[in-house]
Amino acid sequence: MQEMKPVKEGKVREIYDNGDSLIMVATDRISCFDVILNNEVTKKGTVLTQMSKFWFDMTQDILPNHMISVDVKDMPEFFQQDKFDGNSMMCRKLDMIPVECIVRGYITGSGWASYQKNGTVCGITLPEGLKESDKLPEPIYTPSTKAEIGDHDENISFEQSVAHLEKYYPGHGQEYAGKIRDYTIALYKKCAEYALSKGIIIADTKFEFGLDENGNIVLGDEMLTPDSSRFWPADGYEPGHGQPSFDKQFARDWLKANPDNNWTLPQEIVDKTIDKYLQAYEMLTGEKLK
C-alpha cells in the first residue's frame, strides 16, 4: 500500500492530492478562536463530511459542487483504513476563489456587536430596533478575505470583493463577485427553509466556491456543517438574547469562562459538543450517523 501525505493541512481538515482529484479528510480536531485545541472530538469529522454530502446532494439544482464520492472504495487503497472511513470525500480540483462567502439570516455574534455600535453589519445599514438574534428582513451577504492559518479573516464590502477578485481574475471581478453573492443567498434560502422544517434555524453560514477547468463556478469546501454555520434549535427560539446552539458554542463558552485553559477542554465539554453535532445531523437528515 502506498503511503500518502497531505499536501495541505488546515485547522480541521487535511487535503491529499489524488492526481486528477483531491481527497479531503475532516479530522476530529476542533478549533476555537482560530486555535486548534488539544482535544479530539470522536466522530466529528464524519459528521462534517456526511452533512456536507447531504447538502451537496440537495442543492445540485442551484449549482454543481466538487463532490465525487464519500465511499472509500472509490479512493486509493491508503484511504481504505478505518480512520478514513466516513470522514473522507473525493473532490474535483478547483481554482478556489479567495473570498469566504458569509450569509447572515439572523443578527448574532460579531454582527450583533457591530450593529449595537453603529446600526450596521459589515457596512450594511440595518433597520433600527433589532434585538439580538432577531431574524433579518432579508439575508445579508457579508464576504471576507480568506486568511492563512493563524491570521483572522477580514470582512470586506461587496464593492471591495469586486476589486479583490479583479486582481486575481482581470476582467471578471464584477462577474464572479456577483455570481458568488447570488449563489450564496440562493443556497442559504433553500437550505434554511428546509432546516427550519426540521426544527433547526440556520442563523448564518459560509460557503466557498472555485472555478473548474472551463471557468464555471462550482461549490467547494464544506457545506452547512456545525463548523461553518450557526445552528439554533427552532424550539424555544426567542430574540432578545443569545441562543443555545448545535455547534462549538459549548467549547467556546467554556474557554471564555476559563481563561487559563491551556486550549484543553474537559471531557464532559467534548462529549456535549459531539452530542450536539450528532443531534443536528439526525434532525436534518432524519437518519442516525452510520
N, C-alpha and C positions, 0 to 999 in steps of 0.2 A: 504494500500500500504506500502510495506516495504521500509523504508528509506535506501539508500546505501551511503557509504562514500568511496571516492577514497583511494586506497591502496598506490598510488604513484602520486605525483603531480610534473610535470616538469614545465619548464618556461611557456609553452603554453598549454600543454596537461595534462589531468587527466586520470588515469587508475583505473578501477573498476574491482574487482575480481568477476567473474560470475561462480564460480565453475570450470567447465572444459573449460571455455573460459575467455577471458578478454574483457572489453568494453573500448575502447579508445575514449575519448571525446576531440575534438580540441576546446579549448575555443576561445573567441575573444580577449584574451590578446595578446600583442605584446612585443617581447623582441628585444633589440638592444644592441650590445656590451656586450652580456651576462647579461644584466639587464632587469628586467620586468618593462615596462613603466606604468605610472599611467592611461593611456588611454585604452579604449577598442575599437576595430575596428569591428563594427557590420558586421556580415556575414562572417568574415574572417575564423572562424572555419569551417563553411560549405564549403567554397571554398577549404580549405585544405583537408577535408575529401572526398569530391566528386572528387577532382582532383586525389587524391591517388587512389580512386576506378577506375577511368578512366584508369590510367596507369597499375594498378594491372591486370585489365581485359585484357589489350593489351599485357602483357608480360608473360602470363601463359605458353607460348610455350618455354620460356627460363628457368624458374624455378618456382616452386609453391610459393605462398605468403600466408600470415597469415589471409587474409580477409575471414570472413564467411558471414557477411551481413552488409549493412548500413541501413536496414529497421528496425525502432524502434519496429515494431510489432513483430519482432523475438526476442526482448530483454525483460527483466523483466519489469513489469508494471511501476517501478520507472522511466524508460527512456522514457515512453510514455507521456512526458511533452514537451511543445513547445521548451523549451530551449535545449533539446537534439535532436530534430528532424532535421536531415540533417548533423549534425556535429559529429555523433557518429558512431563508427564502432566496430562490434563484431569480435573478432580475436581469432585465435588459440593461445594457450600458447606455448611459445618457450623459450629455454635457449638462451638468447641473447649473441652473440659473441662480446666480449668487444673491438671492433675496429670500428671506423667510416670509411666507405669506400668512400673516396673522389676521384672523377674523374674530370679532367680538360681538356676541349677540346680547350680552348682559354686561353690566358695569361692575367690575370687581378688580381686585389686585392693584397693579400699578396704574391701571386705567382709572380706578376709583380715586386713588391718591392724587392723580393729575387733575381730575375733574373737581375735586374739593378745592384745589389751589386756584384754578382759573376757568373752570367750566368747559375745558377741552380735554380730549384724549388724542395724543399724537397729532396735535394741530387741528383736529376736527372739533368744531364747536357743537356741543350737545344741548338739548333743551334744558331749561332751568328746572330745579326742583327734583332732580332724580335722587333716589335713595340708593344706598349700597345694595348691590345685587339686583337692581331693577333690570327688567328687560328693556332693551333699547328699541325705539320705534322701528328701526331697520338695522340689520347687522352692519357694522362698520369694518372697513379694511384698513389695517394699520401695519404696513410692511416694516421689516427691519433688515439691516445688513447682517450677513452671516459672519460670526466671529470665529477665529481659530480657538482651539481648546485653551481655556484659561482666561480668555477675554470675554467681555459681555457683548451681546448683540446690541446694535444701536438702532433705535427707532428712527424711521425716516418718513417723510410725507410721500404721497403718491407722485408728486412732481419730482421729488428727489430720486424716487425709484426709477423714473423715466431716464433722468440724467445718468444715474448709476449704471443702468443697463445699456445705455447708449455707448458708454466707454467700452463695454465688453462686446457689444453687438452693433457696430456702427450702422446706422440706417434702420435699426429695428427696435430701438429703445422704447419708443411710444407704443409700437405694436405689441411687443412682448409684455411690457408693464400692464397694458390694458387687458390683454388676454389672461394673464395670471390673476389679475384682480377679479375679472368676471368669473373665471373658473372657481376661484376661492369662494366667492359669495354663493355661486350655484351649488357647489359641493356642500357647503355649510347648510344652506337652506334645506336641501333634500335630506341630509343625514340628521340634522337637528329635529326636523319634523318626525322622522322615523323614530329617533331615540325617545322623543317625548311620548310617543305612543307606547313605548316600553317602560316608561317611568323614569327616564333619565333626561335631565336638562344638560345640553352641551353649552356651557357658558361662553367658552372661547376655545380656539384651537389654532394650530398652524399647519400649513401644507408646504411642500417643496416640489418644484417642478423642474424638468430638464428637457433638453431637445434631443430628439432621436437623429439618426443619420440623415433623415430627409428634412430636418428643420421643423418637425412637428412638435408641439408641446405635449409632454407626457407627464403624468403624475408619478412622483418618485418617493423615496424615503419611506417613512411610516405614515399611517393614516388613522387619525381619530383614536389614538390609544390614550390610556390614562397618563402616559408620559408627555404627550404632545398637546393635551387638552385638559380643560377643567370640566369634569362630570359632576353634576349635583343630583341627589335624589329629588324627583319632582314632588314626591310625597313629603309634605312638611316645608316646601319652599316658601319662604317669606322674606320679601325685601326689607331692608332696614338694618341688616347686619350681614356678616359673612355666613356662608352656607357650609354645612358638612359636605365632604366630597369623597369621590371614589378613587383618589389618586395618592400622590405623595404628601398630601397635606398633613397627615399624621406625622410623617417623618419630619417635614419642615417645622411644624408647630413644636415638636419635641426638641429639635435642635435649637430653635429660638429661645425656648424656655430654659435650656441647659447649655449656657454658652461655653462651659469648659468640657464640651462633649468629645473633643478629640476626633470628630467626624465618625463616631461609632454609636450605633443605636442599640438600645436594649432589645433582647429577643422579642419581648411582647409587642414592641412597636413594629418590628419586622413582620411578625405574624398578623398584626392588624392590617398592615399595608397590603400583604398578599391577599388577605381575605377580601379587602375592598376591590382589588384588581379582579379577582375571580367572580365576585358578585356582579360587577359591571359587565363582565364578559357573558355571564349566564343570562342576565336580564336582557342584554342587547341581542344576543344570538338565539336565545331560547334553548341553548344546549350547555351541558357541562363540559368543561375543558377536558379533552382526551389526554 
